[in-house]
Structures are given as structure tokens and as C-alpha cells.
């Protein structure tokens, strides 16, 4: 097992990884920018190294600085966390080349799954269903028109690199293909430096279902059930549930076993998430995230398994200590992502925290690096806390979540806590009747 792990990230996920390491008897090194010198993870880590100024490109994306920090502190391994360099194949390669273990999959798998076209080709080759679409990148308006006619309208034109809804446009009919194709390519180029796009059938009311898997690199793979991430705004997840209200046990076993078998055939190592669109009883693979997910706590709540601990174990070469039949699903869990944003306009709201009080009680978990007097910097992602609730049933979980939101206090900045209180009171959400378009349609009706 590792003796010292360098955490190449910030915020609540850096704190989450630090806690897992300490419970395993592993020393931690946290790197940070000058804007994060007062961060909770920096305060608690065994060692902290400043790697640059506030801008991400000069600090959390500064590969030479991170590798230097690992060298001077004598770290055995580097955990990339979520975002930043977590899905950067070059970083994974350089970590290994410099003699450190990378707590994640191989660079090859990161590279394949980072390209949506290559990812679809890889998984379809081993049996996963994919959304009908182009065979590869579409390079001209004429080719886009032909492909759209073959797929049938509406069609979705998507960037092959990146995510978060950028480089993604819908063409409802033949007359919209040219403009949608042009805009998607322009956005893709601006956001990712790559204007490659592909096309697929646009689904009208799909749910976003993802399967959490874990592979040990020795051919052993298990899945931990699915999460419903359909409550989204501009393709960014807002609320997640496990286990989803839309699936039954038979569907769960089917898609879970397919995802695990696919990871096994690909020779995958580490944690990963297979993401699907689900509509009218059909699953369609859309992408794989080769890292820890923001919403991993709800899977931990229903399985009792520490995914970060397992991620570290398999990176150190340990085999899984259980089989699929050992994984049990207990109760229901919901996560609300709390952002430093205005709950109505979604304008960023950095600033000093005057008061912070996390809710408590049975089945309540808050993952956050906030504390009284902490200043939320304006340079990074706006996620500041995750409220995770567990209950024996979905109804019990909802009632507990309402109570927890009433208790949650963050003063000094605007947050999306009021939005969450509103959303979970909506009858559609209470009934579990929502899809990936539900939230935006709800907000357009205001």
C-alpha cells in the first residue's frame, strides 16, 4: 500500500480524498494555488505545496509543478480527483513515467474514452448498445445532411471532445442542419481546440442513467448499481438519485452486468462510470467517465462501500475483496449539488462565508470544505457543498432531504439551496416523473 499520496485537486473532493487516505494510514500532500492557501484540505493535510497563482492553467493544470511537488515530498502516488487533470491522458502517462502511481485508469483508457467517437466504437464492439448515429466524425455540411436524413429527425450534433453541453446543437429538420453543424463546430473549436463533431439520433424524453463500476486490473469487475442524473441545467447535473425510480431490478441487473462485462473486456482498471440515455425501456451508451464522479457519495450510501478507498487499493495493485453477489443495495439516496450561485439567475457568487451550519441526524452527509470565515474564490467551479441523504425508502429519503435543506445554513453568499428546496417539492419530482429536459422546461415556465 502507498505511504504518501499527493492530491492534485482542490475543494471538497481534495478533502474527501484526504479523509480516505488518513483512514487508511496514508500520509497526504495537498497542492494548492495562492487563492487556496486557507482551504480546509490544505490545513488538514500532512504537507501542503503551493504550485502557482490562482488561474488554473498556472496551478492545478500545471503538470511540471505538480510532478515537482510529488518529487520533493517523496509521494508514492498521485490522485487527480475530479476535473482539472483527472481525465488527461498525457498527465497519467507523465505521472507513471516519473515513477509515481496514478490513482486512476491507464492513459490508454483515458484517451479512448475521452474521444466520444472512439468510446462508442470501443463499447459497441463488445456489446453495449449505442444511440444510432454517424460512424465517425462528420466533416462537411453535405455529409451532415446525408447522415441526418439517414438517422431521422431530430438529430443531435456533438463535439467529439469535451462535455458540459458545449459544442452540442439540435437540428429539428433538414433546414436546420447547416446552421447547427456550423455552430457546433465553432463552439467545439473555441471550447476544446478541436472542431470535430459527430451526429446521433435525438431522444425526446430520455433519462440520464449511469452505472458505477470498479475494476482491479486483474480481470475482476463489479458494478454498484445505477444513478439517475436526469435533473440537469444546461447539461450540468443538479440532483442525483440512487437507485433510480425509473428502473426495476431486472433492468438494473441487465445494464449493470453489461457495463461490468464491457469494462472487463476492455481490461479496465479503477473506478469508472458508464453513462446511458434511457427511453422507452431501451439503454443507449453515450460516454464513459474514467474518474471518480461528483455524485459518488449516493452510491456509497446505498452500498456501504468507500469508493475512494477502493480506488486507492486497486491503484496499489490490490485485488477486489468481493464479488458481484456480495454487493447489496440498501434504501435510497439523493444528492443535491450546492453551488455558489444566485438560485434564480445562476450568476456566480464568490465571497466570504459569514456563517456555515451543516444539517445532521440519521442518514445525512455533507461533503464540503466550507467553514465560518472562509472566502470562496472566484476562479474555480462554483460547487461548494454536496448534501447527501439516505433513507430506507424514496419517500423517507425525500422527507429527510426536506428537513435537511431547512437546517442547512450558508450565509454571506448566494447559493442554490433555495432552488433545491423548490425542486424536491415539485410534484413531478416527488412522483419520480422527470427526464433530462424537465428542469429547463420547468424554469422556462417561470
N, C-alpha and C positions, 0 to 999 in steps of 0.2 A: 504494500500500500504506500501511497505517497506520504512524504513527511511534510512537504510545504507546497501549497498551491497558490499561484498568483491569479487574482481575479481581475480580468481585463474588462471591467464594466463599472457601472455606477448605479446609484439609486436603490430602489427596493430589491432589485434582483442581485446586486452585489452583496447586500445584507443577507439575503436568503441563502446565497452560496456560502458566505462566511459562516452562517449558523450551522449548515450541514457539515462543513469541514470541521468545525470545533467539536461537534458531537461525535465525529469520527476520530478525534485526536490528531487532526491535521492542522498545522500552523498555516496562517494566511498572510498573503501580501496583497494589499489593495492599491492599485494605481489610480491616480486622480488628476484632474485638471486643477488649475488655480481657483476655479469657480467652486470646486467641490472640497476644498480643504477642511470644511466643517461638517462634511457628510457623516452620517451615522456609521456607515461601513468603515470609513477612514478612521473614525475614533475607536472603533472596536477591534480592528484588525491588529495582528501581531506586529506587522510592519506596513508602512504606507510610503509610496513613492510618487512624487509629483512628476508628471510626464509632459506637461505643457500648458499653454494658455487655454482659455475657455473654449474656443472653437474646436469642434470635434476633430476636424482634419489635422489639427495640431496637437491633439492629445489622444482621445480614445480611438482614433483611426491611425495613429502614428505607430506603425509597426516597429520601426527601429527602436523607438523609445520604450515600447512595451517589452521587447526582447532584451534590451539593455537592463531594464528593471528586474526581469527574471534572472538575468545573469548575476547581477551584483548582489541579489538577495539569496541566491542559491536555491531557487524554486525547482521543484521536480516536474511540475505540470502547470499548464495554463488553462483556465476556464474562461471561455469567451462570453458567457452569459447570454443575453438576448439582445439582438440588434448590433449595431456597430460592426464588429468583425466576426460575429458568430457564424455567418454563412459565407465567409470569404475563403475560397479555396487556397488562394495564394498564402494567406496568413496561416492556415492549417499546415501547409507544406513547410513554410519557414519555421514554424514552431518545432516541428519534428526534425528538420534539418539542423537546428541549433541544439538538439539534444534534449528537448523538453517533450513531455507527453501532451498531446492535445486532447482535452476533455470534450470529445465530440466525435463525429464520424470521420472517415478518411476524406482527404482532399478530393479524391475521385468522385465520391458520392455527393459531396457538396457541390462540385462542379456540374455533375449530371443533373441533379435536382434543382440547381439554380437556373437552369435553362428549361423553361416550361415545355418547349417542343421536345427536347431530349428526354425530359422526365416522362412525358406521355408515351414516347416511343419505348422507353425502358420498361414501364409498368404494363403497358398493353402487351408487350412481348412475353410477359409472364402471367397474363391472365386477368389483369384488372380492367374493368370497363371504363372507357373514356368518353367524353362528350364528342359526338360526331363533329368533325371539322376538317381543316386543311391538313395535308400530310406533312407539312413543314412550314417554313416561313413563306409569306406571300409578299412578292417583291414589286408588284405593279398594280395599278388600278384595274387593268384589264383582267389580270389573274384574280384579283379580289372579286370582281363582278362575276366571273365564271364560277368561282368557288361558292359565292353566296347563292347563286342560282341552284347549285347542286345541293347545298346544305338545306336550303329553305329558310324563309324569313320568319322572324327577325334573326339577325346574326350579330355576334359579338366579335369585335376586332381588338386584339390584346397584344401588349408588348411581350416579347419573349423573355425579357429580363425584368427584374424588379417586381413590384407589387403595390399594394395600398390603393389600387384603383387608378393609378396614373398610367397613361397610355392605353386606356380602355374606352372604346366607343361602341355604341349600338347603331346598327342600320336596320330600320324597320321595313324598308322596301328598296327596290333597285335604285331609285332616285337618290337615296341617302348614302350609298356605298362609297362613292368617290370622296365626298367630304369627310365621312367618318374615317376612311382609310388614311387620308392626308393628316387629319388631326391626331389620330392615334400615333402615327409615325413621328409627328413633330413633338408630341408630348413625351414619347419614349426616348427620343434623342436628347431632349432637354433634361429629362429626369435621370436617365441611366447611361447616356452616352452611346446608346445602341438603338437604332430606329427599326430593328427587326420586329415584325408583327406576325401573328397567325390568326386564324379565324375558327370559330366554333359556333354551334347552334346556341341561340339564346334561350334559356329556360325561363318561363313566365313566373312561376311561384316556387322556386326551389328553396330548400333549407340547406344551410351550410353545416354539414356533419363532418367531424374529424375523428380519426382513430389514433389513440396514443399507443405507440409500440416501443418495445425495448429489446435490443439485440446485444448479445455478449461477444460477438466476434468469433465464437466457437460453433456457430450454427444453431444456437438456441435463441428463439424469438417468442415473445409473448405480447399480447395486447391487453390494454387496461380499459377496454370499452370505449364508448364514443362520447363526444361532447357536441352540443348544439350551439353554434356560434352565429346564428342567423340574425340576431339583433345587432344591426350594423348601421353606421352612418358613414357615407362616402367610402364604403368598403373597409372601414375600420370597426373592429369588434367593440361592442359596448357592454353587453351582458352575455354570459355563457352558462350553459346548464349541463350537468351530468347526473344521471343518464337522461338523454333527451325524451321528451314526452311523445315524440312522433314515431319512435321505433318500438317494435316488440322484441321479445327475446330471440325469436328465430332470425329476424333481420339483423339483430346485434351479432349473433354468432356467425352469420354468413359474412357480413362485411368485415368483422374483426378477424376472422380466420383468413380471409382473402388478403387483408393488409399484412398480417403477420407472415403469411406464406410468401408474399411478394418480397418483403424485407429479407426473408431467409434466402430466397433465390438470388437476390442481388448481392448477398454477402454483406449486408449492412451491419454496422456496429454503433451502439449508443442509443440514446433516445431519439425519437423522430415522430412526426405526425403526418399521417396520410389524410389529405383533405378532399372532401367529396361534395358535389351538389346532389341532393336527394329530392326527387319529384315523382309522384305517382308510383311509388314502390320501386323506383329504379335509382341506382347509385352510379355517379359518373366521377371518376378521378379528375381532379383539377391541378393539384400540386402536392409536393411533399416538403415540409419544413424540417431541415436537418439540424434541429437545435431544440432546446427547451422552449416551451410556449409560455406566454404570459399567463394563460389560463390553466397551467398545470396543477394549481392547488385543488381545483374541484375534483380532479381525478384522484389526487392523494386523499381527499376527504372520503370518497366512496370506496377506496380500496385499502386505505391504511398503509400505503407504501410510499416511502420518501423517494421521489423520482430523482432528485438531485443527488442523493446518496447513491442510488443505483447507477446514475450516470458516471459518478466518480469511480465506483467499483469496477464497472466494465472497462473504463478507460485505463485502469491499472492492470487489466488482464484477467480479472476475476470472472468466473462463470456465473450465470444466473443461479440463484439458490432455490428456484421453484419452477414449476411447470404451469401451463395454462390452466389446468384443472385446479390449481391451488389459488387462483385469483378469484376472489369473491367480491361481488358488488353489493354494498350496503347503503340503502337510503338514497337520498337525493341531495345534490349540492348546486348552488348558484353563486356565480361571481359577478360583482359589479366593479367595473373599472372606473376609478375616481380620478378625474383629470383636473388640473389647474386651469380651468376654462370657465367662461361665463356659461351658465346652463341653458341660455336661450340663444345667444349669438355665437357661442363657441369661440369667442375671442380669447387668446391666451391671457392668463392672469398670474404671472410670477409675482413674488413679493415675500414679505416676512410673515411667518406664522405667529399670530398672537396667542392662539390657544389651540391645543390639539388634544382631543379625548376620543380614544377608540372604544367602540362598544365591546361588551364582554358577555359572558354567560355561556351556557352549554351550546356547542355547535357553532360558535362564532370564531372566526380567524381574520385578522387584519394583517396583510403584508404591506408594510410602509416603512420608509426611512425618515418620516417627519418627526419633529419634536418641537416643543414650545421654543420660539425664538429663531428657528431655522429659516433661512431665506431660500425660497425656491428660485433657482437661477432661470434666466430667460433663454438659455442657449440650447436646451435639450427637449426631448419628448415631454409632453405635459402630464404623463401618468405619474401620480404621486401616491396612490394607495390602491389596494385591492381588498374589497370586502368580500369574504368568502363565508358562506353559511351552509350548514348541513342539517338535514332533518330526516326522520325515519320515512317520511313521505314527501311528495312535492308540496302538498298543501301545508304541512308542518314547516317545511323549509321556507315557503313564501311568508307565512305568518312571522317566523323568526326573523326573516330578512326585513320585513316592515319595521319590526321593533328595533332591529339593529340600526337601520337608517335613521330612525328617530333619535337614537342615542349618539350617533356619530357627530362630532363637533370638529370643524376645521374653520378657524376664524383668522381673518387678516387678508385672505384672498378669496376670489370666487372659485367655486368648484362645481362639479356636475352632480353632487349629492341630491339636489332637488330634482334633477332630471330622472335619476334612478327611482326616487320615491314616486314620481308620476308614472313612470313606465310600468313598474310592477303592479300598479293599481289599475292599469288598463285591462278591460275585460278580456280582450284578445290574448294578452299575455297570461292572465290568470287561467284561461282555457288552454293555453299552450298552442294557440292557433296563430302562428306568425311565420313569415318567411324572410328572405334577405332584403326584400323591398319594404317590409312592414313599417320600420321606424321612419324611413324617409317619407313615406306616404302619410304617416301619422303627423309628422311635423309640417308637411305641406298643407295639411288641413287646418293648421292653427290660424 
